[in-house]
Amino acid sequence: MQALSAGIDPYMAAADFKSAANIPLTNVKGAYSHVLGEFIALGMLYHAKHVEKYMALKRDHTWGKGPVELCSQKTMAVVGYGDIGAACGRICKVFGTKIIGVKRRPDQTSEEHKSFCDELVGLDQLDRVYAEADFVVGVLPKTSETVGFFNQENCFSKMKQGAVFMNIGRGPTVNEPELIAALKSGQVSGAVLDVFTVEPLAKESELWDLPNVLITPHCADQDPEFMDRAIDILHENLALYKAGQPLKNICDKEIGY
């Protein structure tokens, strides 16, 4: 089974397939990494350069100067530092941003991926990382362990005052009501969200009207060639399968990625 996505949680809903050890599941890891890394760079610039403020001034035909911030003086924590997370690090490091990768198993990281972050730590370091980061980026898959992972008690209350939260992983990894409360209180100063617990995002969601929240409709990976790259991986895996060779991007159906 070849998933034409990086996330495999929809496939795990089929219990018979999940338990079928003789049917491997592969994903398209790498097909969406660069475009999602660009999106995180956009989110960082959006907040550091106060784009929301200047778009409002433009709508009001108002000339209102104000300071902007340097990305080179910022720290970004990437929680879920896999292939996509490493692309975020590679692209955002160009601005001089300090990148901290956070991973469940940091010892299982390639030397190439290590080169795209300034620090690589395990989940046990999250409290310290949250207190240091100006941008917290969620790139977690949806598993039984990650649903609601980003919440008030374990994340938002521990983030640096005025930090920005971003999510390009899976929507259910965020406790949305608690994120909304953190945004309204000012504990979290802004957000960049491409994924949501329920999609489409309900029209009555408070997220739509909160200032300094950039919302996109789960489209950050949809560049014109994304499906071509995914199909290339399918073709490669089909050839490997026919030749009896090890497949590319085999997922662990037990852990969910």
C-alpha positions in Angstrom: 0.0 0.0 0.0 1.5 3.3 -1.1 0.1 6.4 0.7 0.2 9.5 -1.5 0.7 11.6 1.6 3.2 11.9 4.4 0.7 11.3 7.1 -0.7 7.7 7.4 -3.4 8.2 10.1 -6.4 7.6 7.6 -5.0 4.2 6.8 -4.7 3.3 10.5 -8.5 3.5 10.8 -8.7 0.2 9.1 -8.0 -2.3 11.9 -7.6 -5.3 9.6 -5.0 -3.4 7.5 -3.2 -2.1 10.5 -2.7 -5.5 11.9 -1.7 -7.1 8.6 2.0 -7.5 9.0 2.3 -9.0 5.5 1.1 -5.8 3.8 3.7 -3.0 4.1 2.7 0.6 4.0 4.9 3.3 2.5 4.4 7.0 2.3 5.8 9.9 0.2 8.2 11.3 2.7 10.2 14.0 1.0 7.6 15.0 -1.6 6.2 17.8 0.5 9.1 18.8 2.6 10.5 21.8 0.7 7.2 23.5 0.1 6.1 23.1 3.7 9.5 24.5 4.8 8.8 27.5 2.6 5.4 27.9 4.3 7.1 28.0 7.8 9.5 30.6 6.5 6.5 32.6 5.3 4.9 32.3 8.7 8.1 33.5 10.5 8.4 36.5 8.2 4.6 37.3 8.5 5.0 37.7 12.2 8.5 39.2 12.4 7.7 41.8 9.9 4.2 42.5 11.2 2.5 41.9 7.9 -1.0 41.8 9.5 -0.5 45.3 10.9 0.6 46.8 7.6 -2.1 45.1 5.6 -4.6 46.7 8.0 -3.0 50.1 7.5 -3.2 49.6 3.8 -6.9 48.8 4.0 -7.4 52.1 5.9 -5.1 54.1 3.6 -3.0 54.9 6.6 0.7 55.8 6.6 1.8 54.3 10.0 5.5 53.5 10.5 6.7 51.0 13.1 9.6 48.7 13.9 10.0 45.2 12.4 12.0 42.4 13.9 15.1 40.5 12.7 14.7 36.8 12.1 18.4 36.4 12.8 17.7 37.2 16.4 14.9 34.6 16.7 14.9 31.0 17.8 12.6 28.4 16.2 11.7 25.1 17.9 10.6 22.4 15.4 8.7 19.7 17.3 8.7 16.6 15.2 12.0 17.0 13.5 11.8 14.5 10.6 12.1 15.2 6.9 9.6 18.1 6.9 11.0 19.5 10.1 14.6 19.4 8.7 13.4 21.3 5.6 12.0 24.0 7.9 15.4 24.2 9.6 17.3 24.2 6.3 15.3 27.1 4.9 14.9 29.2 8.0 18.5 28.9 8.9 19.2 31.0 5.8 17.8 34.0 7.8 20.2 33.3 10.7 17.5 31.9 12.9 18.6 29.5 15.6 16.9 26.1 15.0 16.2 23.6 17.8 15.0 20.2 16.5 12.9 18.2 18.9 12.4 14.5 18.2 11.2 11.4 20.0 14.3 9.5 19.0 17.0 12.1 18.2 19.6 9.4 17.9 17.8 8.2 14.8 18.7 11.3 12.8 20.8 11.5 9.6 23.9 13.6 9.6 22.3 15.7 6.8 19.3 16.5 9.0 21.5 17.3 12.0 23.3 19.9 9.9 20.1 21.9 9.5 19.6 22.6 13.2 21.7 24.2 15.8 20.6 21.8 18.5 18.8 18.5 18.5 17.1 17.3 21.6 14.5 14.7 22.9 11.0 15.3 24.2 12.4 15.5 27.7 13.8 18.9 26.9 10.5 20.4 25.7 9.9 22.7 28.7 13.3 24.3 28.3 12.9 24.6 24.5 9.4 26.2 24.8 10.8 28.8 27.2 13.5 29.7 24.7 11.7 29.6 21.3 10.2 32.6 19.6 8.5 30.3 17.1 7.2 26.8 18.0 6.4 24.7 14.9 4.4 21.5 15.2 5.1 18.8 12.6 3.7 15.8 14.5 1.8 12.9 12.9 -1.5 12.0 14.3 -1.2 9.0 16.7 -2.8 8.0 20.0 0.1 9.7 21.7 0.0 13.0 19.8 -3.7 13.9 19.9 -3.9 17.1 21.9 -0.2 17.2 22.4 0.0 20.9 22.1 -2.2 22.1 25.0 -2.2 24.7 27.7 -0.6 22.7 30.4 2.1 21.1 28.4 2.8 23.7 25.8 1.2 27.1 25.7 1.7 28.0 29.4 5.3 27.1 29.0 6.0 29.1 25.9 8.0 32.3 25.9 5.8 35.3 26.4 4.8 36.7 23.0 6.0 33.6 21.1 4.2 32.4 17.9 2.7 28.9 17.5 2.6 27.2 14.0 1.2 23.9 12.9 1.8 22.0 9.7 1.5 18.5 11.1 -1.9 17.2 11.9 -4.8 19.3 13.2 -5.8 17.0 16.1 -2.3 17.4 17.6 -3.5 20.8 18.9 -6.1 21.5 21.6 -7.8 24.3 19.6 -10.0 25.7 22.5 -6.9 26.0 24.7 -4.9 27.6 21.8 -7.7 30.1 21.3 -7.6 30.9 25.0 -3.8 31.4 24.9 -4.1 33.7 21.9 -6.9 35.8 23.5 -4.9 36.2 26.7 -1.7 37.2 24.9 0.3 34.3 26.3 0.7 33.2 22.6 1.1 36.3 20.5 0.1 34.8 17.1 -0.4 31.6 15.2 0.2 30.2 11.7 -2.3 27.3 11.0 -2.7 25.2 7.9 -4.4 22.2 9.6 -7.3 21.9 12.0 -9.1 19.4 14.2 -12.1 19.4 11.9 -11.8 20.5 8.3 -13.1 22.6 6.8 -12.7 24.9 9.8 -16.2 25.8 11.0 -17.4 29.3 10.1 -18.2 30.0 13.7 -14.6 29.2 14.9 -13.1 32.1 16.9 -9.8 31.5 15.0 -11.1 33.3 12.0 -11.5 36.6 13.8 -8.5 36.5 16.1 -5.9 39.1 15.1 -2.4 38.0 14.2 -3.5 34.5 13.2 -2.6 33.3 9.6 -5.0 30.7 8.4 -4.7 28.6 5.2 -7.1 25.8 4.2 -4.7 22.8 4.5 -3.1 23.8 1.2 0.5 24.6 2.3 1.8 21.5 0.5 -0.2 22.0 -2.7 2.3 23.4 -5.2 1.8 22.5 -8.9 4.2 19.6 -8.9 3.4 18.0 -5.5 1.5 15.0 -7.0 4.2 14.4 -9.6 6.7 14.0 -6.8 4.4 11.7 -5.0 3.8 9.5 -8.1 7.6 9.4 -8.7 7.9 7.7 -5.3 5.1 5.3 -6.2 6.8 4.4 -9.4 10.1 3.8 -7.6 8.4 1.6 -5.0 6.5 -0.3 -7.6 9.8 -1.2 -9.4 11.4 -2.1 -6.0 8.4 -4.3 -5.1 8.4 -6.1 -8.5 12.2 -6.7 -8.1 11.8 -8.0 -4.5 13.9 -5.2 -3.2 13.4 -3.2 0.1 10.8 -0.5 -0.3 11.4 3.2 0.2 9.7 5.1 3.1 8.3 2.0 4.9 6.1 3.2 7.8 5.7 1.6 11.2 2.0 0.9 11.4 2.2 0.3 15.2 3.6 3.7 16.0 1.7 5.5 13.2 4.4 7.0 11.0 
